[in-house]
Amino acid sequence: MTIIQLLLVSGGLMAILAIGYVLLAGPSASRESQRRLQAVRYRHSESTDTKVESQLKKAIAARKPKMHRIAGSASKAEALAMRLDRTGKGWTVQNYLYASLGLALVVSVILFLRSGSAALSLGVGAVVGLGLPHMVVNFFIKKRTNGFNSKFPDAIELLVRGLRSGLPVTETLSVVAQELPGPVGQEFKGITERIKIGRTMEESLQETADRLGIAEFNFFCITLAIQRETGGNLAETLSNLADVLRKRAQMKLKIKAMSSESKASAYIVGALPFMVFIMIWWINPDYLAGFFEEDRLIVAGMGGLVWMSIGAFIMAKMVSFEI
C-alpha cells in the first residue's frame, strides 16, 4: 500500500468519525420538550416573576438578529474580516492571507532542505501556515476582550454617575468615549459617532454588539432595550448591571484559579511528546531519520499527531468552564 492510499484510508476514517459525531450530537428531544413546557408556563402563568421573565425572554428574542444578518455569516471573507477587526490591530484579509502563505512557504522550504521529504514538508507547512496565524489572531482577540471586560464595569459606573447628575444617555456615552482609554473608549466613540450621523442608539449599540461578540456588552444592550420598553430607573438598573458584571469577573477568576492545576497538567502532558521528539532529534538525528524518509513511518507520525491533537482538544474542553 502506497503513502497516497494510506492517507486516503486515514482521511476516510476521520471523515466517518466526523460524520458519526455530527449525526449523534444532534439536538436533544428532552431539552426541546422542556423548552416548550417552559414557554407554555410563561404564557399562562399569573405569577409576576414568570411574567417578568417572559418579557425578558421576548425582549432578548426580539433583539436577536436574523440568521442572514449575523455579523460574519455572509461569507468566509466577511467572517475573517470580522475576526481581524476584533483584534483592534487594523489588519486586513490580504495581510492575513499573505502572512499565512509566506509562513507556509518558509516552513515548507526549511523542512524540505532538512528532511528531503516533499509530502511531509508540504503537510507541516500547510498546518503551520493555517494554524499559527489563526492562533495569533485568537490571542489578540482574547487579549482585547479581556481588556474590554476589565474596564467595562467602570464605564457603566461612569454612565450611572452621568445619568444621576441629569445628563441624557447620549451625552453620557460621549463622556465614556472621552474619559476611558483602551477598547472601551474606542467602541463607545464609534457608538457616539454613529448616533451623530443619524443612526438610532439601538442600531448603534446592536452593530457594536454584533461586531464585538462579547456577552457582557450584550447584557448592557439588552438592559437598555428592556428599560426603554418597560420604563424605570435606568441609573439603578445600570448600577445593578455593573455589580453583576464585577461578580461575574470574580467568578471567572475563581474558576481560573481552581482549574489552574488541571490546565498545567494538560499543558505538560500535551507538550511532553513533542519536546522529547525534538530533543532526541537534536541529539541523535539518525535515530529518528525514518520518520522523514520512510512512507510508513511518515503516515504513523502524522496519525500520531492527529490523535495527539484530538487528545489535546479533549483536555482543553475538560478544563474550560463557561459561566
The 8 nearest C-alpha neighbors of each residue, nearest first, counted from 0:
[[1, 4, 5, 2, 3, 295, 294, 6],
 [2, 0, 4, 3, 5, 294, 295, 6],
 [1, 3, 5, 4, 294, 6, 0, 298],
 [4, 2, 6, 1, 5, 7, 0, 8],
 [3, 5, 7, 1, 6, 2, 8, 0],
 [6, 4, 2, 8, 7, 3, 9, 1],
 [5, 7, 9, 3, 4, 8, 10, 2],
 [6, 8, 4, 10, 5, 9, 11, 3],
 [7, 9, 11, 5, 10, 6, 4, 12],
 [10, 8, 6, 12, 11, 7, 5, 13],
 [11, 9, 7, 13, 8, 12, 6, 14],
 [12, 10, 14, 8, 9, 13, 7, 15],
 [11, 13, 15, 9, 14, 10, 8, 16],
 [12, 14, 16, 10, 11, 15, 17, 9],
 [13, 15, 11, 17, 12, 16, 10, 18],
 [14, 16, 12, 18, 13, 17, 19, 11],
 [17, 15, 19, 13, 14, 18, 20, 12],
 [16, 18, 14, 20, 19, 15, 13, 21],
 [19, 17, 21, 15, 20, 16, 14, 22],
 [20, 18, 16, 22, 17, 21, 23, 15],
 [19, 21, 17, 23, 18, 22, 24, 16],
 [20, 22, 18, 24, 19, 23, 17, 25],
 [23, 21, 19, 20, 24, 25, 18, 17],
 [22, 24, 20, 21, 25, 19, 18, 26],
 [25, 23, 21, 22, 20, 26, 19, 27],
 [24, 26, 23, 22, 27, 21, 20, 28],
 [27, 25, 28, 24, 31, 30, 29, 23],
 [26, 28, 30, 29, 31, 25, 24, 32],
 [27, 29, 31, 30, 32, 26, 33, 25],
 [28, 30, 32, 31, 27, 33, 34, 26],
 [31, 29, 33, 27, 32, 28, 34, 26],
 [30, 32, 34, 28, 33, 29, 27, 35],
 [33, 31, 35, 29, 34, 30, 28, 36],
 [32, 34, 30, 36, 31, 35, 29, 37],
 [33, 35, 31, 37, 32, 36, 30, 38],
 [34, 36, 38, 32, 37, 33, 39, 31],
 [37, 35, 33, 39, 38, 34, 40, 32],
 [36, 38, 40, 34, 35, 39, 33, 41],
 [39, 37, 35, 41, 36, 40, 42, 34],
 [40, 38, 42, 36, 37, 41, 35, 43],
 [39, 41, 37, 38, 42, 43, 44, 36],
 [42, 40, 38, 44, 39, 53, 43, 49],
 [41, 43, 39, 40, 44, 38, 53, 50],
 [44, 42, 40, 41, 39, 45, 38, 50],
 [43, 45, 41, 46, 40, 42, 49, 50],
 [44, 46, 47, 43, 50, 49, 41, 42],
 [47, 45, 49, 48, 44, 50, 51, 41],
 [46, 48, 50, 49, 51, 45, 44, 52],
 [49, 47, 51, 50, 46, 52, 53, 45],
 [48, 50, 52, 51, 46, 47, 41, 53],
 [51, 49, 53, 47, 52, 48, 54, 46],
 [52, 50, 54, 48, 53, 49, 47, 55],
 [53, 51, 49, 55, 50, 54, 48, 56],
 [52, 54, 50, 56, 51, 55, 41, 49],
 [55, 53, 57, 51, 52, 56, 58, 50],
 [56, 54, 52, 58, 53, 57, 59, 51],
 [55, 57, 59, 53, 58, 54, 60, 52],
 [58, 56, 60, 54, 55, 59, 61, 53],
 [59, 57, 61, 55, 56, 60, 54, 62],
 [58, 60, 56, 62, 61, 57, 63, 55],
 [61, 59, 57, 63, 58, 62, 56, 64],
 [60, 62, 58, 59, 63, 57, 64, 56],
 [63, 61, 59, 60, 64, 58, 221, 205],
 [62, 64, 60, 61, 59, 65, 58, 69],
 [65, 63, 68, 69, 62, 66, 61, 67],
 [64, 66, 68, 67, 69, 63, 62, 61],
 [65, 67, 68, 69, 64, 72, 63, 70],
 [68, 66, 65, 69, 72, 73, 64, 70],
 [69, 67, 65, 66, 64, 70, 72, 73],
 [68, 70, 66, 72, 67, 64, 71, 65],
 [71, 69, 72, 209, 68, 210, 78, 81],
 [70, 78, 72, 77, 73, 81, 69, 74],
 [73, 71, 69, 70, 74, 78, 67, 68],
 [72, 74, 71, 77, 67, 75, 78, 70],
 [75, 73, 77, 76, 72, 78, 71, 79],
 [74, 76, 78, 77, 79, 73, 71, 72],
 [75, 77, 79, 74, 78, 80, 92, 71],
 [76, 78, 71, 80, 74, 79, 75, 81],
 [71, 77, 79, 81, 75, 80, 76, 82],
 [80, 78, 82, 76, 81, 77, 75, 83],
 [79, 81, 77, 83, 82, 78, 92, 76],
 [82, 80, 78, 84, 79, 83, 77, 71],
 [83, 81, 79, 85, 84, 80, 78, 86],
 [82, 84, 80, 85, 86, 81, 90, 79],
 [83, 85, 81, 86, 82, 87, 80, 89],
 [86, 84, 82, 83, 87, 140, 211, 81],
 [85, 87, 140, 139, 84, 83, 88, 143],
 [86, 88, 85, 84, 89, 143, 83, 140],
 [89, 87, 86, 90, 84, 83, 85, 139],
 [88, 90, 87, 84, 91, 83, 86, 85],
 [91, 89, 88, 83, 94, 92, 84, 95],
 [90, 92, 94, 93, 95, 89, 80, 83],
 [91, 93, 95, 94, 80, 96, 79, 90],
 [92, 94, 96, 91, 95, 97, 90, 98],
 [95, 93, 97, 91, 92, 96, 98, 90],
 [94, 96, 92, 98, 93, 97, 99, 91],
 [97, 95, 99, 93, 98, 94, 100, 92],
 [96, 98, 100, 94, 99, 95, 101, 93],
 [97, 99, 101, 95, 96, 100, 102, 94],
 [100, 98, 128, 96, 102, 97, 101, 103],
 [99, 101, 103, 97, 102, 98, 96, 104],
 [102, 100, 98, 104, 103, 99, 97, 105],
 [101, 103, 105, 99, 128, 104, 100, 98],
 [104, 102, 128, 124, 100, 106, 101, 125],
 [103, 105, 107, 101, 102, 106, 108, 100],
 [106, 104, 102, 108, 107, 103, 101, 109],
 [105, 107, 124, 109, 103, 104, 108, 110],
 [108, 106, 124, 120, 104, 110, 121, 105],
 [107, 109, 111, 105, 110, 106, 104, 112],
 [110, 108, 106, 112, 111, 107, 105, 113],
 [109, 111, 113, 107, 120, 112, 108, 114],
 [112, 110, 115, 108, 114, 120, 113, 109],
 [111, 113, 109, 110, 115, 114, 108, 116],
 [112, 114, 110, 111, 115, 109, 108, 116],
 [115, 113, 111, 116, 291, 112, 110, 292],
 [114, 116, 111, 112, 113, 117, 110, 291],
 [117, 115, 119, 114, 118, 111, 120, 291],
 [116, 118, 120, 119, 111, 121, 115, 107],
 [119, 117, 121, 120, 116, 122, 123, 111],
 [118, 120, 122, 116, 121, 117, 123, 291],
 [121, 119, 107, 117, 111, 123, 110, 118],
 [120, 122, 124, 118, 107, 119, 123, 125],
 [123, 121, 119, 125, 124, 120, 118, 126],
 [122, 124, 126, 120, 125, 121, 119, 127],
 [125, 123, 103, 107, 121, 106, 127, 122],
 [124, 126, 128, 122, 123, 103, 127, 121],
 [125, 127, 123, 129, 124, 128, 130, 122],
 [126, 128, 130, 124, 131, 129, 125, 123],
 [129, 127, 103, 99, 125, 102, 126, 130],
 [130, 128, 126, 127, 125, 131, 99, 132],
 [129, 131, 127, 133, 126, 132, 128, 134],
 [130, 132, 134, 133, 127, 129, 128, 135],
 [133, 131, 135, 134, 130, 136, 99, 129],
 [132, 134, 130, 136, 131, 135, 137, 129],
 [133, 135, 137, 131, 132, 136, 138, 130],
 [136, 134, 132, 138, 137, 133, 131, 139],
 [135, 137, 133, 139, 138, 134, 140, 132],
 [138, 136, 134, 140, 135, 139, 141, 133],
 [139, 137, 135, 141, 136, 140, 142, 134],
 [138, 140, 142, 86, 136, 141, 137, 143],
 [141, 139, 86, 137, 143, 142, 138, 85],
 [140, 142, 144, 138, 139, 143, 137, 145],
 [141, 143, 139, 145, 140, 144, 138, 146],
 [144, 142, 146, 140, 145, 141, 139, 147],
 [143, 145, 141, 147, 146, 142, 140, 148],
 [144, 146, 148, 142, 147, 143, 141, 149],
 [147, 145, 143, 149, 144, 148, 142, 150],
 [146, 148, 144, 145, 182, 183, 149, 150],
 [147, 149, 151, 145, 150, 146, 144, 215],
 [148, 150, 146, 147, 151, 145, 152, 248],
 [151, 149, 153, 147, 148, 152, 154, 146],
 [150, 152, 154, 148, 153, 149, 147, 155],
 [153, 151, 241, 155, 154, 150, 156, 244],
 [154, 152, 156, 151, 150, 155, 157, 241],
 [155, 153, 151, 157, 152, 156, 175, 158],
 [154, 156, 158, 152, 157, 153, 241, 159],
 [157, 155, 159, 153, 158, 154, 152, 160],
 [158, 156, 154, 160, 155, 159, 153, 161],
 [157, 159, 155, 161, 156, 171, 160, 162],
 [158, 160, 234, 156, 162, 157, 161, 163],
 [161, 159, 163, 157, 158, 162, 164, 156],
 [160, 162, 158, 164, 159, 163, 166, 171],
 [163, 161, 159, 166, 165, 164, 160, 234],
 [162, 164, 160, 165, 161, 159, 234, 166],
 [163, 165, 161, 162, 166, 160, 159, 167],
 [166, 164, 162, 163, 167, 161, 160, 168],
 [165, 167, 162, 161, 164, 170, 171, 168],
 [168, 166, 170, 169, 162, 171, 165, 161],
 [167, 169, 171, 170, 172, 166, 162, 158],
 [170, 168, 172, 171, 167, 173, 191, 200],
 [171, 169, 173, 172, 167, 168, 166, 174],
 [170, 172, 174, 168, 173, 158, 169, 161],
 [171, 173, 169, 175, 170, 174, 168, 176],
 [174, 172, 176, 170, 171, 175, 191, 177],
 [175, 173, 171, 177, 176, 172, 178, 170],
 [174, 176, 172, 178, 177, 173, 179, 154],
 [177, 175, 184, 188, 187, 173, 174, 178],
 [178, 176, 174, 175, 179, 173, 184, 188],
 [177, 179, 175, 176, 174, 180, 184, 173],
 [178, 180, 184, 175, 177, 176, 183, 181],
 [181, 179, 184, 178, 183, 182, 185, 177],
 [180, 182, 183, 184, 185, 179, 147, 146],
 [183, 181, 185, 147, 184, 186, 143, 180],
 [184, 182, 186, 185, 147, 181, 187, 151],
 [183, 185, 176, 179, 180, 187, 182, 186],
 [184, 186, 182, 188, 183, 187, 189, 181],
 [187, 185, 189, 188, 183, 184, 182, 190],
 [188, 186, 190, 176, 184, 189, 185, 183],
 [187, 189, 176, 185, 191, 186, 190, 184],
 [188, 190, 186, 192, 187, 191, 193, 185],
 [191, 189, 187, 193, 188, 203, 192, 194],
 [190, 192, 194, 188, 193, 189, 173, 195],
 [193, 191, 195, 189, 194, 190, 188, 196],
 [192, 194, 190, 196, 195, 191, 198, 203],
 [193, 195, 198, 191, 192, 197, 196, 199],
 [196, 194, 192, 193, 197, 191, 198, 190],
 [197, 195, 193, 194, 198, 192, 191, 199],
 [198, 196, 194, 195, 199, 193, 192, 200],
 [199, 197, 194, 193, 196, 203, 202, 200],
 [198, 200, 202, 201, 194, 203, 197, 193],
 [199, 201, 203, 202, 204, 194, 198, 190],
 [200, 202, 204, 199, 203, 205, 224, 220],
 [201, 203, 205, 199, 200, 204, 206, 198],
 [204, 202, 200, 206, 190, 205, 201, 193],
 [203, 205, 207, 201, 206, 202, 200, 208],
 [204, 206, 208, 202, 207, 203, 209, 201],
 [207, 205, 209, 203, 208, 204, 202, 210],
 [206, 208, 210, 204, 205, 209, 211, 203],
 [207, 209, 205, 211, 206, 210, 212, 217],
 [210, 208, 206, 207, 212, 211, 70, 205],
 [209, 211, 207, 208, 212, 206, 70, 81],
 [212, 210, 208, 213, 209, 207, 85, 216],
 [211, 213, 209, 208, 210, 214, 217, 216],
 [214, 212, 211, 215, 216, 217, 208, 144],
 [215, 213, 217, 216, 218, 212, 208, 219],
 [216, 214, 218, 217, 213, 219, 244, 148],
 [215, 217, 219, 218, 214, 213, 220, 208],
 [216, 218, 214, 220, 219, 215, 208, 221],
 [219, 217, 215, 221, 216, 220, 222, 214],
 [218, 220, 216, 222, 217, 221, 223, 215],
 [221, 219, 217, 223, 222, 218, 224, 216],
 [222, 220, 224, 218, 223, 219, 225, 217],
 [221, 223, 219, 225, 220, 224, 218, 226],
 [222, 224, 226, 220, 221, 225, 227, 219],
 [225, 223, 221, 227, 222, 226, 220, 228],
 [224, 226, 228, 222, 227, 223, 229, 221],
 [227, 225, 230, 223, 229, 228, 224, 222],
 [226, 228, 224, 225, 230, 229, 223, 231],
 [229, 227, 225, 226, 230, 224, 58, 223],
 [228, 230, 226, 227, 225, 231, 224, 54],
 [231, 229, 226, 227, 228, 232, 225, 233],
 [232, 230, 233, 226, 229, 236, 227, 235],
 [231, 233, 235, 234, 236, 230, 226, 237],
 [234, 232, 236, 235, 231, 237, 226, 223],
 [233, 235, 159, 237, 236, 232, 162, 238],
 [236, 234, 238, 233, 232, 237, 239, 159],
 [235, 237, 233, 239, 238, 234, 240, 232],
 [236, 238, 240, 234, 239, 235, 233, 241],
 [239, 237, 235, 241, 240, 236, 234, 159],
 [238, 240, 242, 236, 237, 241, 243, 235],
 [239, 241, 237, 243, 238, 242, 244, 236],
 [242, 240, 152, 244, 238, 243, 239, 155],
 [241, 243, 239, 245, 240, 244, 246, 238],
 [244, 242, 240, 246, 241, 245, 247, 239],
 [243, 245, 247, 241, 246, 242, 240, 248],
 [246, 244, 248, 242, 247, 243, 241, 249],
 [247, 245, 249, 243, 248, 244, 250, 242],
 [246, 248, 244, 250, 245, 249, 243, 251],
 [247, 249, 245, 251, 246, 250, 244, 252],
 [250, 248, 246, 252, 251, 247, 245, 253],
 [249, 251, 253, 247, 252, 248, 246, 254],
 [252, 250, 248, 254, 249, 253, 255, 247],
 [253, 251, 255, 249, 250, 254, 256, 248],
 [252, 254, 250, 256, 255, 251, 257, 249],
 [255, 253, 257, 251, 252, 256, 258, 250],
 [256, 254, 252, 258, 253, 257, 259, 251],
 [255, 257, 253, 259, 254, 258, 252, 260],
 [258, 256, 254, 255, 259, 253, 260, 261],
 [257, 259, 255, 261, 260, 256, 254, 262],
 [258, 260, 262, 256, 261, 257, 255, 263],
 [261, 259, 263, 262, 258, 264, 257, 256],
 [260, 262, 264, 258, 263, 259, 265, 318],
 [263, 261, 265, 259, 264, 260, 266, 258],
 [264, 262, 266, 260, 265, 261, 259, 267],
 [263, 265, 261, 267, 262, 266, 268, 260],
 [266, 264, 262, 268, 263, 267, 269, 261],
 [265, 267, 263, 269, 264, 268, 270, 262],
 [268, 266, 264, 270, 269, 265, 271, 263],
 [269, 267, 265, 271, 266, 270, 264, 272],
 [268, 270, 266, 267, 271, 265, 311, 272],
 [271, 269, 267, 273, 268, 272, 266, 274],
 [270, 272, 274, 268, 273, 267, 269, 275],
 [273, 271, 275, 274, 270, 276, 269, 268],
 [274, 272, 276, 275, 271, 270, 277, 269],
 [273, 275, 271, 277, 276, 272, 278, 270],
 [274, 276, 278, 272, 273, 277, 279, 271],
 [277, 275, 273, 279, 274, 278, 280, 272],
 [278, 276, 280, 274, 275, 279, 281, 273],
 [277, 279, 281, 275, 280, 276, 274, 282],
 [280, 278, 282, 276, 281, 277, 283, 275],
 [279, 281, 284, 277, 283, 278, 282, 276],
 [280, 282, 278, 279, 283, 277, 284, 276],
 [283, 281, 279, 280, 278, 284, 277, 286],
 [282, 284, 280, 285, 286, 279, 281, 287],
 [285, 283, 280, 286, 287, 288, 281, 282],
 [286, 284, 288, 287, 283, 280, 289, 282],
 [285, 287, 284, 283, 288, 280, 289, 279],
 [288, 286, 289, 285, 284, 290, 280, 283],
 [287, 289, 285, 290, 291, 286, 284, 292],
 [290, 288, 292, 293, 291, 287, 296, 286],
 [289, 291, 296, 297, 288, 292, 287, 293],
 [292, 290, 289, 288, 114, 116, 297, 293],
 [291, 293, 289, 290, 116, 294, 288, 297],
 [294, 292, 289, 296, 295, 297, 290, 291],
 [293, 295, 297, 296, 2, 298, 292, 1],
 [296, 294, 298, 297, 293, 299, 2, 290],
 [295, 297, 299, 290, 298, 293, 294, 300],
 [298, 296, 290, 300, 294, 295, 299, 301],
 [297, 299, 301, 295, 296, 300, 302, 294],
 [300, 298, 296, 302, 297, 301, 303, 295],
 [301, 299, 303, 297, 302, 298, 296, 304],
 [302, 300, 304, 298, 303, 299, 297, 305],
 [303, 301, 299, 305, 304, 300, 298, 306],
 [302, 304, 300, 306, 301, 305, 307, 299],
 [303, 305, 301, 307, 302, 306, 308, 300],
 [306, 304, 302, 308, 303, 307, 301, 309],
 [307, 305, 309, 303, 308, 304, 310, 302],
 [306, 308, 304, 310, 309, 305, 303, 311],
 [309, 307, 311, 305, 306, 310, 304, 312],
 [308, 310, 306, 312, 307, 311, 313, 305],
 [311, 309, 307, 313, 312, 308, 306, 314],
 [310, 312, 308, 314, 313, 309, 269, 315],
 [313, 311, 309, 315, 310, 314, 308, 316],
 [312, 314, 310, 316, 315, 311, 309, 317],
 [315, 313, 317, 311, 316, 312, 310, 265],
 [316, 314, 312, 313, 317, 318, 311, 319],
 [315, 317, 319, 313, 314, 318, 312, 320],
 [318, 316, 314, 315, 319, 313, 320, 312],
 [317, 319, 315, 316, 262, 258, 320, 314],
 [318, 320, 316, 317, 315, 321, 258, 314],
 [321, 319, 318, 322, 254, 317, 316, 251],
 [320, 322, 319, 251, 254, 318, 250, 316],
 [321, 320, 251, 247, 250, 254, 248, 319]]
